[in-house]
Amino acid sequence: MRLLLIRHGQTPDNVEGVLGTVAPGVGLTDLGRRQAEALPAALADETIGALAVSTLVRTQLTAAPLAAARGLAPTVLDGLREVKAGDLEGRHDTEAVTAYVGCVFSWASGDLDVRVPGSEDGHEFYARYDAALADLIAGAEGDGHETVAAVSHGAAIRAWVGSRAVNADDEFIRQHLLENTGVVTLEGSIDAGWRLQTWQGLPVGGAELLDLEAADPTGESY
């Protein structure tokens, strides 16, 4: 199976560096909408047979142009949502951001007992993200498809890839940014494991769709 994990387009929270993870969440900025509109052309060579989004509206808005171009009806999977910020929700100060992204790096290093204050730990995060991807892949395989895509979130994608890809780890995800509409491609299976093929950290539409002024803590390298 070929798996594409696509980060959603830019939101007002990304611009301000706010940790916003409660559903349904904010929509896209004007730039975010242009980023989303660039996805169909950027992924034209991918034979995507199934498409999933999270329960946060920003993923659904991002997926809409791709879904329309491919004639796909996105499946909404709650497990694909962002790492839940809990007590850090709505904050953008350095202390909160450091605590939040620190949990992601800890999980990818294997310390799953670390808990986001007032929220989930690594065991809970991976259980729901793994289950969501398993549902997406099982449906696609049943229909004979070999490539699936999921529009998800910066911290969630980094945490999952850093743990589940055999050729990535916590240091890899620290060093690789994942801007809005960046695409991470893996190949493998739920049973055999996953290998990272490409990490496209910049917006798929090119440098003109990159906002260098946005705070965006879940997309930065550290």
C-alpha positions in Angstrom: 0.0 0.0 0.0 1.1 3.5 -0.8 0.1 6.0 1.9 0.1 9.8 1.4 -0.2 11.9 4.6 -1.1 15.5 3.7 -1.0 18.3 6.1 -3.9 20.7 5.9 -3.7 24.2 4.4 -2.8 27.3 6.5 -5.3 28.4 9.2 -5.5 31.6 11.2 -4.2 29.6 14.2 -1.1 28.7 12.2 -0.4 32.3 11.4 -0.5 33.2 15.1 1.1 30.1 16.4 -1.9 29.1 18.4 -2.4 25.5 19.6 -6.0 24.9 18.3 -7.1 21.3 18.3 -10.7 21.3 19.4 -13.2 20.3 16.7 -14.5 21.6 14.5 -11.8 24.2 14.7 -11.0 27.2 12.4 -11.1 27.3 8.6 -8.4 28.2 6.1 -6.8 31.5 5.3 -6.8 32.9 1.8 -3.3 31.4 1.4 -4.6 28.1 2.9 -7.3 27.9 0.2 -4.7 28.5 -2.5 -2.5 25.8 -1.0 -5.5 23.4 -1.1 -6.3 24.3 -4.7 -2.7 23.3 -5.7 -3.1 19.8 -4.5 -4.8 18.2 -7.5 -2.1 19.3 -10.0 0.7 18.5 -7.5 -0.6 14.9 -7.0 -1.7 14.3 -10.6 0.7 11.3 -10.9 -0.7 9.6 -7.8 -3.5 7.0 -8.4 -5.3 7.8 -5.2 -8.2 5.4 -4.7 -9.5 6.6 -1.3 -9.3 9.8 0.7 -9.8 10.5 4.4 -10.0 13.6 6.5 -10.2 14.3 10.2 -13.2 15.8 12.1 -11.5 19.2 12.0 -12.9 21.4 9.3 -9.5 22.6 8.1 -8.7 19.1 6.7 -12.1 18.9 5.0 -11.6 22.2 3.3 -8.1 21.2 2.2 -9.3 17.9 0.7 -12.2 19.4 -1.2 -10.3 20.4 -4.4 -8.6 17.1 -4.5 -11.8 15.1 -3.9 -13.6 17.1 -6.6 -10.8 16.5 -9.1 -10.7 12.7 -8.5 -14.5 12.2 -7.9 -13.8 10.9 -4.4 -16.0 11.2 -1.3 -13.7 11.8 1.7 -14.2 9.5 4.7 -14.2 11.5 8.0 -12.2 9.7 10.6 -11.9 11.2 14.1 -8.7 9.3 14.8 -6.8 11.4 12.2 -7.3 14.6 14.2 -4.5 16.6 15.6 -2.7 15.7 18.9 -5.1 17.1 21.4 -3.7 20.1 23.3 -5.8 19.7 26.5 -4.8 22.3 29.0 -2.6 24.0 26.4 -5.5 24.6 24.1 -5.6 28.2 22.7 -2.1 29.1 24.0 0.8 30.3 21.8 3.5 31.1 24.5 6.9 29.4 24.4 6.2 27.3 27.5 3.0 25.8 26.1 4.4 25.2 22.6 7.6 23.6 24.0 5.5 21.3 26.2 3.3 20.3 23.3 5.9 19.5 20.7 8.1 17.9 23.4 5.4 15.3 23.9 5.4 14.5 20.2 9.2 14.0 20.2 9.0 11.9 23.3 6.4 9.6 21.8 8.5 9.2 18.6 11.5 8.2 20.8 9.4 5.5 22.4 8.3 7.2 25.6 4.6 6.7 25.3 3.8 7.4 28.9 4.4 11.1 28.4 1.0 12.9 28.5 0.0 16.3 27.0 -1.2 18.2 30.1 -4.9 17.5 30.5 -5.0 15.3 27.4 -3.7 12.1 25.7 -0.6 10.2 26.1 1.3 8.3 23.4 -0.5 5.0 23.9 -3.8 6.8 23.3 -2.6 8.8 20.4 -1.1 5.9 18.5 -4.1 3.6 19.2 -6.6 6.0 17.6 -4.3 7.1 14.7 -3.4 3.5 13.9 -7.0 2.5 14.0 -8.1 5.3 11.6 -5.4 4.4 9.1 -6.3 0.7 9.3 -10.0 1.6 8.5 -8.9 3.7 5.5 -6.6 1.0 4.2 -9.0 -1.9 4.7 -11.7 -0.1 2.7 -9.2 0.7 -0.1 -7.9 -2.8 -0.3 -11.4 -4.2 -0.4 -12.0 -2.0 -3.5 -8.7 -3.0 -5.1 -6.9 0.3 -4.6 -3.1 0.5 -3.9 -2.8 4.2 -3.0 -4.6 6.1 -0.3 -4.4 9.7 1.0 -5.3 11.2 4.4 -5.4 14.9 5.1 -4.3 15.3 8.7 -2.3 17.6 10.9 1.3 18.6 11.5 2.0 17.3 15.0 0.0 14.1 14.4 1.7 13.2 11.1 5.2 13.9 12.6 4.4 11.8 15.7 3.1 8.9 13.7 5.8 8.8 11.1 8.6 9.2 13.7 7.3 6.1 15.4 5.9 3.9 12.6 8.3 4.4 9.8 11.3 2.0 10.1 13.6 4.6 8.6 12.5 7.6 10.7 12.7 8.5 14.4 12.4 11.4 16.8 15.5 13.1 15.5 14.3 12.9 11.9 11.0 14.6 12.7 12.8 17.2 14.8 15.0 18.2 11.8 12.3 18.1 9.1 9.7 20.8 8.8 6.2 20.1 7.6 4.6 23.2 6.2 0.9 23.4 5.3 0.1 21.0 2.5 3.4 19.3 2.9 3.1 15.6 1.8 4.7 12.6 3.5 4.7 9.4 1.4 5.2 5.9 2.8 4.9 2.4 1.5 4.1 -0.8 3.4 1.3 -2.3 5.4 -0.3 -2.4 8.8 1.2 -5.8 9.5 4.6 -5.5 7.8 5.3 -1.9 8.8 6.0 1.2 6.8 9.0 2.8 5.1 9.2 6.5 4.4 9.6 7.2 0.7 9.5 11.0 0.5 9.1 13.9 2.9 7.9 16.9 1.0 8.0 19.5 3.8 7.1 22.6 1.7 3.7 23.5 0.3 3.0 21.3 -2.8 2.3 24.4 -4.9 5.8 25.7 -4.5 7.7 28.5 -2.7 5.1 31.1 -3.6 2.6 29.4 -1.3 5.1 29.5 1.7 4.4 32.0 4.5 7.8 32.7 6.1 6.1 35.0 8.7 3.7 32.5 10.2 4.6 31.2 13.7 3.2 27.7 13.0 4.9 25.7 15.8 3.7 22.2 14.6 5.3 22.6 11.3 8.7 23.9 12.3 12.0 22.0 12.6 13.7 22.1 16.0 
